Amino acid sequence: MTATRRHGIELSYYDLGRTPFFACEADQRFSYCLYVPEDYDESGHQRYELVVVVHGTDRTAAEYRNLFADFCEAHDCIVLAPLFPAGIARRDELHDYKFIDYGGIRFDRVLLSMVDEVAAKYRLDGSRMLMHGFSGGGQFVHRFFYLHPRRLRAVSIGAPGLVTLLDPHWPWWAGTRDFTERLGARLDLEAMRDVAVQMIIGAEDTDTWEITVTEQDALWVEGADSAGATRVDRLSSLHRSFTDAGITARLDVVPGAAHSGFDILPAVQDFLSRTMGGGPCRSW
């Protein structure tokens, strides 16, 4: 097994293709895996797009990475799939990462640390990445977008159960009234308008058993029920709030699909492919 040293880091067999999960150096409670094209040349000059794919509550990070393998080979990109384990701040906690700031952990900064590690190891094309998340991952990515639009070329927001509207009437997390006070950043709408945005959901994604929040729930904030009852309703409300803010976003409703991130993935990859200038995706 050979290894090549780049910027002081050795690349080996396990750094190409489907990689193992690596602990994040900045916080080893969290980890990530990659897909790196098999023909990546350590001594070459070609630069690669970075696509970040964020799992939902079921933490299927490796499955998403695997489903992007052919896409990476066809489009000369590297996929990073972070793993935010359940039970970090509290043993039975499932939702922490979705809200960015939870239990003293800034999950956006954890992800950016992972990106920095990958950028130090591989030749990435600039500092702007493409990002997709489904369900709980869809919650994470649209809130990450609010904080870091200048780090993104494109964001694909898949079927979030709870949404943060661009609405100063409601407090975080339902809206953005106290966004700066809570998260130490300002909304940069101008930068957000420069990012390609997809919102995507299955037409049959109408179950509410997992996403209903009442005043008796720990997650409850004023406005928690303002976006509608179903994920379809809520994504439509999010889309309207983007439009009202002058942010162009395509809304894709996939016929016949329910709450399955894998079923909508062909349309996600088509969007990412077009954003990268590759035309329609042919990997599915």
C-alpha positions as CSV (number, residue, x, y, z in Angstrom):
1,M,0.0,0.0,0.0
2,T,1.5,3.3,-1.1
3,A,1.1,6.7,0.4
4,T,1.8,10.2,-1.0
5,R,2.6,13.2,1.2
6,R,0.7,16.4,0.4
7,H,1.1,19.4,2.6
8,G,2.5,17.2,5.4
9,I,-0.5,14.7,5.1
10,E,-0.1,11.2,3.8
11,L,-2.8,10.0,1.4
12,S,-3.3,6.2,1.3
13,Y,-5.6,3.6,0.0
14,Y,-8.1,4.6,2.7
15,D,-8.2,8.2,1.6
16,L,-9.7,7.4,-1.8
17,G,-13.1,6.1,-2.8
18,R,-15.3,5.3,0.2
19,T,-13.2,6.4,3.2
20,P,-13.6,5.3,6.8
21,F,-15.2,7.7,9.3
22,F,-12.6,10.1,10.6
23,A,-12.9,11.9,14.0
24,C,-13.1,15.6,13.7
25,E,-9.8,17.0,15.0
26,A,-11.6,20.0,16.5
27,D,-14.1,17.9,18.4
28,Q,-13.7,14.1,18.4
29,R,-17.2,13.5,19.5
30,F,-18.1,14.1,15.9
31,S,-16.9,12.4,12.7
32,Y,-17.3,12.3,8.9
33,C,-16.7,10.1,6.0
34,L,-15.9,11.0,2.4
35,Y,-16.2,9.8,-1.1
36,V,-13.1,10.8,-3.2
37,P,-13.0,9.9,-6.9
38,E,-10.8,6.8,-7.4
39,D,-8.8,8.6,-10.1
40,Y,-7.8,11.5,-7.7
41,D,-4.2,12.2,-8.5
42,E,-2.3,13.4,-5.4
43,S,0.4,15.0,-7.6
44,G,-2.0,16.6,-10.1
45,H,-3.5,20.1,-10.3
46,Q,-7.2,19.5,-10.9
47,R,-9.4,21.0,-8.2
48,Y,-12.6,19.4,-6.9
49,E,-16.0,20.7,-5.9
50,L,-17.0,19.9,-2.3
51,V,-20.5,18.6,-1.7
52,V,-21.7,18.3,2.0
53,V,-24.6,15.9,2.6
54,V,-26.2,16.1,6.1
55,H,-28.1,13.1,7.5
56,G,-31.5,13.1,9.2
57,T,-32.5,11.8,12.6
58,D,-31.7,8.2,11.6
59,R,-28.0,9.2,11.0
60,T,-27.6,7.4,7.7
61,A,-24.5,9.3,6.8
62,A,-22.7,6.4,5.1
63,E,-25.7,5.5,3.0
64,Y,-25.9,9.0,1.6
65,R,-22.2,9.0,0.9
66,N,-22.5,5.7,-0.9
67,L,-25.4,7.0,-3.1
68,F,-23.2,9.9,-4.2
69,A,-20.3,7.7,-5.3
70,D,-21.2,7.6,-9.0
71,F,-22.1,11.3,-8.9
72,C,-18.6,12.1,-7.6
73,E,-16.9,10.0,-10.3
74,A,-19.0,11.7,-13.0
75,H,-18.7,15.3,-11.7
76,D,-15.2,15.5,-10.2
77,C,-16.3,16.3,-6.7
78,I,-15.7,15.1,-3.2
79,V,-18.6,14.3,-0.8
80,L,-18.3,14.9,2.9
81,A,-21.0,13.3,5.1
82,P,-20.8,14.4,8.7
83,L,-22.0,12.2,11.6
84,F,-23.6,14.1,14.5
85,P,-24.3,11.2,16.9
86,A,-27.5,11.1,19.0
87,G,-27.1,11.5,22.7
88,I,-24.2,14.0,22.8
89,A,-25.6,16.6,25.2
90,R,-28.2,14.3,26.8
91,R,-28.5,10.5,26.3
92,D,-31.8,10.5,24.6
93,E,-31.3,13.7,22.6
94,L,-32.0,13.2,18.9
95,H,-32.4,16.7,17.5
96,D,-29.6,18.9,18.8
97,Y,-27.6,19.5,15.6
98,K,-30.7,20.5,13.7
99,F,-30.9,23.8,15.6
100,I,-27.2,24.7,15.1
101,D,-26.7,25.9,18.7
102,Y,-27.5,23.4,21.4
103,G,-26.0,22.4,24.7
104,G,-23.1,24.7,24.3
105,I,-22.2,23.1,20.9
106,R,-22.1,25.2,17.7
107,F,-22.8,22.5,15.1
108,D,-22.1,24.9,12.2
109,R,-18.6,25.4,13.5
110,V,-18.1,21.7,13.9
111,L,-19.0,21.2,10.3
112,L,-16.7,24.0,9.1
113,S,-13.9,22.4,11.1
114,M,-14.5,19.2,9.1
115,V,-14.5,21.2,5.9
116,D,-11.2,22.8,6.8
117,E,-9.6,19.4,7.5
118,V,-10.7,18.1,4.1
119,A,-9.5,21.3,2.4
120,A,-6.1,20.8,4.0
121,K,-5.9,17.2,2.6
122,Y,-7.4,17.5,-0.9
123,R,-7.5,20.1,-3.7
124,L,-10.9,21.8,-3.3
125,D,-12.2,24.4,-5.7
126,G,-12.4,27.5,-3.6
127,S,-14.1,28.1,-0.3
128,R,-17.7,27.7,-1.5
129,M,-19.3,24.3,-1.1
130,L,-22.6,22.7,-2.2
131,M,-24.8,21.3,0.5
132,H,-27.9,19.1,0.8
133,G,-29.7,17.8,3.8
134,F,-32.9,15.8,4.2
135,S,-35.5,15.9,7.1
136,G,-33.3,16.7,10.1
137,G,-30.5,17.5,7.7
138,G,-32.9,19.8,5.9
139,Q,-33.4,21.7,9.2
140,F,-29.7,22.0,9.6
141,V,-28.8,23.1,6.1
142,H,-31.3,26.0,5.9
143,R,-30.2,27.3,9.3
144,F,-26.6,26.9,8.3
145,F,-27.5,28.9,5.1
146,Y,-28.7,31.8,7.3
147,L,-25.4,31.9,9.1
148,H,-22.9,31.2,6.3
149,P,-24.2,32.1,2.9
150,R,-20.8,33.2,1.7
151,R,-19.5,29.6,2.2
152,L,-22.1,28.2,-0.2
153,R,-22.6,28.0,-3.9
154,A,-25.8,26.0,-3.6
155,V,-28.1,24.6,-0.9
156,S,-30.7,21.9,-1.3
157,I,-33.2,21.9,1.6
158,G,-35.0,18.6,1.8
159,A,-38.3,18.1,3.7
160,P,-37.5,19.8,7.0
161,G,-39.9,19.0,9.7
162,L,-39.5,22.3,11.5
163,V,-38.6,25.4,9.6
164,T,-37.1,28.8,10.5
165,L,-39.0,31.4,8.5
166,L,-37.3,34.6,7.4
167,D,-39.8,36.4,9.6
168,P,-38.7,38.9,12.3
169,H,-42.1,38.5,14.0
170,W,-41.2,35.2,15.5
171,P,-38.2,34.3,17.8
172,W,-35.6,31.7,16.9
173,W,-36.1,28.9,15.9
174,A,-39.5,29.7,14.4
175,G,-38.3,33.0,13.0
176,T,-35.4,35.4,13.0
177,R,-36.4,38.1,15.5
178,D,-33.5,37.4,17.9
179,F,-31.2,35.8,15.3
180,T,-28.2,38.1,16.0
181,E,-28.6,37.9,19.8
182,R,-28.8,34.1,19.8
183,L,-26.2,33.3,17.1
184,G,-23.9,36.3,17.0
185,A,-24.3,36.9,13.3
186,R,-26.5,39.1,11.1
187,L,-28.7,37.9,8.3
188,D,-26.8,38.7,5.0
189,L,-29.7,38.7,2.6
190,E,-27.5,40.0,-0.2
191,A,-25.2,37.1,0.1
192,M,-28.2,34.7,0.4
193,R,-29.5,35.9,-3.0
194,D,-26.2,34.9,-4.6
195,V,-26.7,31.2,-3.6
196,A,-28.6,28.7,-5.8
197,V,-31.4,27.3,-3.6
198,Q,-33.5,24.2,-4.1
199,M,-36.4,23.2,-1.7
200,I,-37.5,19.6,-2.3
201,I,-40.1,17.3,-0.9
202,G,-42.2,14.3,-1.8
203,A,-45.8,15.0,-2.8
204,E,-47.0,12.3,-0.3
205,D,-44.9,13.6,2.6
206,T,-47.9,14.5,4.7
207,D,-47.5,12.6,8.0
208,T,-47.5,14.8,11.1
209,W,-46.8,12.4,13.9
210,E,-43.1,13.3,14.3
211,I,-43.3,17.0,13.7
212,T,-46.2,18.3,15.7
213,V,-45.0,20.7,18.4
214,T,-47.4,21.8,21.2
215,E,-47.0,24.2,24.1
216,Q,-46.2,21.2,26.3
217,D,-43.1,20.3,24.3
218,A,-39.6,21.3,25.2
219,L,-39.1,22.6,21.6
220,W,-42.0,24.9,21.8
221,V,-41.4,28.6,21.0
222,E,-43.9,31.3,19.9
223,G,-44.7,30.8,16.3
224,A,-43.7,27.1,16.3
225,D,-47.0,26.3,14.5
226,S,-47.1,29.3,12.2
227,A,-45.8,27.5,9.1
228,G,-48.5,24.9,8.8
229,A,-49.2,21.3,9.8
230,T,-47.3,19.1,7.3
231,R,-43.8,19.1,5.9
232,V,-45.3,20.1,2.5
233,D,-47.1,23.1,4.2
234,R,-44.0,24.1,6.1
235,L,-41.7,23.9,3.1
236,S,-44.2,26.0,1.1
237,S,-44.2,28.6,3.9
238,L,-40.4,28.6,3.9
239,H,-40.4,29.1,0.1
240,R,-42.8,32.1,0.5
241,S,-40.6,33.7,3.1
242,F,-37.6,33.4,0.8
243,T,-39.5,34.9,-2.1
244,D,-40.7,37.8,0.1
245,A,-37.0,38.4,1.0
246,G,-36.0,38.5,-2.7
247,I,-34.2,35.1,-2.6
248,T,-34.9,32.9,-5.6
249,A,-35.5,29.3,-4.7
250,R,-36.9,26.5,-6.9
251,L,-39.5,24.3,-5.2
252,D,-39.5,20.7,-6.4
253,V,-42.4,18.4,-5.3
254,V,-41.5,14.8,-6.3
255,P,-44.6,12.8,-7.4
256,G,-45.3,9.6,-5.5
257,A,-42.6,10.1,-2.9
258,A,-43.3,10.2,0.8
259,H,-40.8,11.0,3.5
260,S,-37.7,9.3,1.9
261,G,-34.5,11.1,1.3
262,F,-33.3,8.3,-1.0
263,D,-36.4,8.6,-3.3
264,I,-35.8,12.4,-3.9
265,L,-32.1,12.1,-4.4
266,P,-32.1,11.9,-8.2
267,A,-33.8,15.3,-8.3
268,V,-31.3,16.7,-5.8
269,Q,-28.3,15.4,-7.8
270,D,-29.8,16.9,-10.9
271,F,-30.0,20.3,-9.2
272,L,-26.4,20.0,-7.9
273,S,-25.2,18.9,-11.4
274,R,-26.8,21.9,-13.1
275,T,-25.4,24.3,-10.5
276,M,-21.9,22.9,-11.2
277,G,-22.5,23.5,-14.9
278,G,-22.7,19.8,-15.8
279,G,-26.2,19.8,-17.2
280,P,-28.8,17.1,-16.3
281,C,-27.5,14.3,-14.0
282,R,-27.2,10.9,-15.7
283,S,-25.9,8.9,-12.7
284,W,-29.3,7.5,-11.8
